[in-house]
Amino acid sequence: MRNLVLFIALAAAALGQVANFDELFRLAGTKSPEATAALAKAMPADAVKKGTAWLAKGPDFVFAIETAITPKLVVDDGQESAMTRGDGNFWYTTMRLGTGRTHNFNYLIGGAPFGGRTDVIAYGPMSYERSGIPKGVLSGKMQHSSKIYEGMVADYWTYVPAQYDASKPVAVMFWTDGEVLMPRLEPSRAQVVFDNLTHDKKIPVIIHVLVSPGKIGARALRSVQYDTVTDTFAKYVLDEILAEVGKKYNLRKDGYSRAIAGDSSGGICAFNSAWWKPEEFSRVLSRIGSFTSIQWKPGQLDGGNVIPFAVRKQEKRNIRVWMQDGSGDLENEHGSWPAQNINLANSLKMKGYDFHFTWGNGTHSRNGGHAELAEEMIWLWRDYDPGKTTQVFEQDPAEKMKPPFRVKALNREQ
């Protein structure tokens, strides 16, 4: 049985019986003969040969590789670590890395790069199960047939915290690509985070509505729904999904108590919904947002690429926004994801929005958002008062004192 305290690089591999991570990490630190055998058993052999194997729990990491030539581990394009040679050509090392973010690694073998992975998650403490914490309930899959998107059917689920009391209306958070949050552990650990934060009273009691993109027959409508810069999706959420969920649960109906979240095209969708309907959605979580021209139809329909400029030139909306992106995000015919996220962050700053922007070296991966989920939730819902229905969101004075985001170096030879 796979030990659930381990986050394995190749999570689908059948690992058999392994020591728990704490013991593996301790053994690796002792550099004892037992370490090689234990690590070799815990890590998929193919990943070890390819230089992509790793194990982690919080800040503690173990890396291993099989090579006849002495390797050097490089983490996040700079931090280096020598390796310990075990039996034969098996090499390993331990490192402690920052949590609540992702890391990249590769090896130098004979001076040449080899193997490695990007977007390796270092979960924070709120992403791990704790004894005595009551668990919420994930519903079974439900389906909604839309009238706004005529003929479209979408799957959805609800996650209801243990503290929910039907006699009291509660806050609600809508998640695009909701199927990603269904597993309790990998990849997001979102349900664990929700339970821990709710128990610790770091967020209010929130019912989470997890909705997948819809389909008309075999035709997927994800981009049509998420990347189109109109108020149609916001109406769909309000008039159809939340109206349906509200028949079963006692949901708050004020925008102050609603948040909307998403990654990639779901990220622009979340922001776009609040942009069109700020009185209905006051809290936005946008991760690796696709603020690009995906649904741009010249002369007919704006693309997401206009949003940073619309923010600068239009009246300020009363919304709170957390953004996340990384320098390795996409560059393609639709635009530059890193440049557009920086552009939007600077636009929000310029107009005095209550916003936060985390920036790392990640790619177009959800892992960066999963890693910092606890921090995102605490920040978005900070100072929430169930006795209120409105709040004017102001930019943090410390943020006002900071300069705009700037690109200081390019990742190429000068």
Secondary structure, DSSP 8 states (H G I E B T S, - for coil): ---TT-EESSTTS---S---HHHHHHHHHHT-HHHHHHHHHHS-HHHHHHT-EEEEETTEEEEEEE-SS-EEEEETTTEEEE-EE-STTEEEEEEE--SSEEEEEEEEETTEEEEEEEEEEE--GGGS--TT----EE---EEEE-TTTTT-EEEEEEEE-TT--TTS-BEEEEETTGGGG-SSSTTT-HHHHHHHHHHTTSS--EEEEEE---EETTEE-HHHHHH--SSHHHHIIIIIIIHHHTTTS-B--SGGGEEEEEETHHHHHHHHHHHH-TTT--EEEEES---SSTT-BTTTB--GGGHHHHHHHS-----EEEEEEEEE--EETTEEHHHHHHHHHHHHHHTT-EEEEEEEEEES-THHHHHTHHHHHHHHTTT--TT-S-------HHHHTS--------SS--
